[in-house]
Amino acid sequence: MVADIPAGSRVIDVGAGSQVVRGLLPEGCDYVPVDLVSRSPDTVVCDLNRDALPGLTADWLVASGVVEYVFDVDRLLGWMASAAPRIVLSYETADGQTRYYRRARSWVNDYTGEQMCALLNGHGFEVARTAKWKLQTIYWLKRV
């Protein structure tokens, strides 16, 4: 997922959790974890549904398994577009899934693959490529 990120990049990890991304980055990267709770001294604490989004910028932004929990996805994508020109984002699309399936996982939105691509394009992102991992779609995005 982060193989394209070159050494020396500044990387924001939104929904950093246990900070797996930190260990996958090449040497020399500046890692900025953002999460709902502090999991390390350098964590930027932010509730994506309630707080003002942090004024961070980076070369790359990673958001894996986060969008499903966000009510105002337009607000989040707008912030992402201002934070980094390149993004790696994963999302389990609602193609063929019931609302019950999604709410049972505490997910609050239901975008199909087509709708997600339209949202991303609407926020100035080009989908450079996609891949599947389990039921997640991974989107590699470039700001245009």
C-alpha positions as CSV (number, residue, x, y, z in Angstrom):
1,M,0.0,0.0,0.0
2,V,2.8,2.5,0.8
3,A,5.4,1.0,-1.6
4,D,5.2,4.1,-3.8
5,I,6.1,6.5,-1.1
6,P,9.8,7.5,-1.5
7,A,12.3,8.0,1.3
8,G,12.3,11.5,2.7
9,S,8.6,12.0,2.2
10,R,6.4,13.6,4.9
11,V,3.4,11.3,5.4
12,I,0.2,12.0,7.3
13,D,-1.5,8.8,8.5
14,V,-5.2,9.5,9.2
15,G,-6.7,6.9,11.5
16,A,-3.3,5.8,12.4
17,G,-4.4,3.3,15.0
18,S,-1.5,1.1,16.0
19,Q,0.7,3.0,13.4
20,V,1.4,0.1,11.1
21,V,2.1,2.5,8.3
22,R,5.1,4.0,10.3
23,G,6.9,0.6,10.1
24,L,6.2,0.2,6.4
25,L,7.7,3.6,5.3
26,P,11.2,3.8,3.9
27,E,14.0,5.3,6.1
28,G,14.0,9.1,6.4
29,C,10.2,9.7,6.2
30,D,8.6,12.2,8.5
31,Y,5.6,10.4,9.9
32,V,2.6,12.3,11.3
33,P,-0.1,10.1,13.0
34,V,-3.6,11.4,13.3
35,D,-6.2,9.5,15.3
36,L,-9.2,9.8,17.6
37,V,-7.0,9.1,20.6
38,S,-3.3,9.6,21.4
39,R,-1.4,6.3,20.8
40,S,2.0,7.9,20.8
41,P,3.5,11.3,22.0
42,D,3.5,12.6,18.4
43,T,-0.2,11.7,17.6
44,V,-2.3,14.6,16.4
45,V,-5.6,13.9,18.2
46,C,-8.7,14.7,16.0
47,D,-12.3,13.4,15.9
48,L,-12.9,13.6,12.1
49,N,-16.7,13.9,12.8
50,R,-16.5,16.7,15.3
51,D,-13.2,18.6,15.5
52,A,-11.7,21.2,13.2
53,L,-9.4,19.3,10.9
54,P,-5.7,19.9,11.6
55,G,-3.7,22.4,9.5
56,L,-1.2,19.8,8.3
57,T,0.5,19.4,5.0
58,A,2.6,16.6,3.6
59,D,3.8,14.9,0.4
60,W,1.5,11.9,1.0
61,L,-1.6,11.1,3.1
62,V,-2.7,7.6,4.0
63,A,-6.2,6.9,5.1
64,S,-6.9,3.2,5.5
65,G,-10.3,2.1,6.7
66,V,-11.3,5.5,7.9
67,V,-13.8,7.0,5.5
68,E,-16.5,4.4,6.4
69,Y,-16.7,6.1,9.9
70,V,-17.1,9.7,8.7
71,F,-20.4,11.4,8.3
72,D,-19.3,14.4,6.2
73,V,-17.1,12.7,3.6
74,D,-17.1,15.9,1.4
75,R,-15.5,17.8,4.3
76,L,-12.9,15.1,4.9
77,L,-12.0,14.8,1.2
78,G,-11.7,18.6,0.9
79,W,-9.3,18.6,3.8
80,M,-7.3,15.8,2.3
81,A,-7.0,17.6,-1.0
82,S,-5.5,20.6,0.8
83,A,-3.2,18.5,3.0
84,A,-1.4,16.4,0.3
85,P,-1.0,16.1,-3.4
86,R,-0.8,12.3,-3.2
87,I,-3.1,10.0,-1.2
88,V,-3.5,6.3,-0.6
89,L,-7.0,5.6,0.6
90,S,-8.9,2.4,1.2
91,Y,-12.7,2.0,1.4
92,E,-15.0,-0.9,1.4
93,T,-17.6,0.0,-1.2
94,A,-21.2,-0.7,-0.7
95,D,-21.5,-2.6,-3.9
96,G,-23.8,-5.6,-3.1
97,Q,-23.7,-4.9,0.7
98,T,-26.8,-4.3,2.8
99,R,-27.2,-1.3,5.0
100,Y,-27.5,-3.8,7.9
101,Y,-24.0,-5.3,7.1
102,R,-22.5,-1.8,7.1
103,R,-24.2,-0.5,10.3
104,A,-23.3,-3.7,12.1
105,R,-19.6,-2.6,11.6
106,S,-20.5,1.0,12.8
107,W,-20.0,2.4,9.3
108,V,-22.1,5.5,8.7
109,N,-22.0,5.8,4.9
110,D,-22.8,3.7,1.9
111,Y,-20.9,4.7,-1.3
112,T,-20.7,2.4,-4.2
113,G,-17.4,2.2,-6.2
114,E,-18.9,4.4,-8.8
115,Q,-20.1,7.0,-6.2
116,M,-16.7,7.0,-4.5
117,C,-14.8,7.6,-7.8
118,A,-17.2,10.5,-8.5
119,L,-16.6,12.0,-5.0
120,L,-12.9,11.7,-5.5
121,N,-13.0,13.3,-8.9
122,G,-15.2,16.0,-7.6
123,H,-12.5,17.0,-5.1
124,G,-9.8,17.3,-7.7
125,F,-8.3,13.8,-7.4
126,E,-7.3,11.6,-10.3
127,V,-7.6,7.9,-9.5
128,A,-4.1,6.8,-10.7
129,R,-4.9,3.1,-10.0
130,T,-6.9,0.8,-7.7
131,A,-6.4,-2.6,-6.2
132,K,-8.4,-4.9,-4.1
133,W,-7.4,-6.2,-0.6
134,K,-10.0,-8.5,0.9
135,L,-13.2,-6.4,0.5
136,Q,-11.4,-3.1,0.5
137,T,-10.7,-1.0,-2.6
138,I,-7.4,0.8,-2.4
139,Y,-7.2,4.0,-4.3
140,W,-3.9,5.7,-5.3
141,L,-4.9,9.4,-5.9
142,K,-3.1,12.4,-7.4
143,R,-4.4,15.9,-6.9
144,V,-4.9,17.5,-10.4
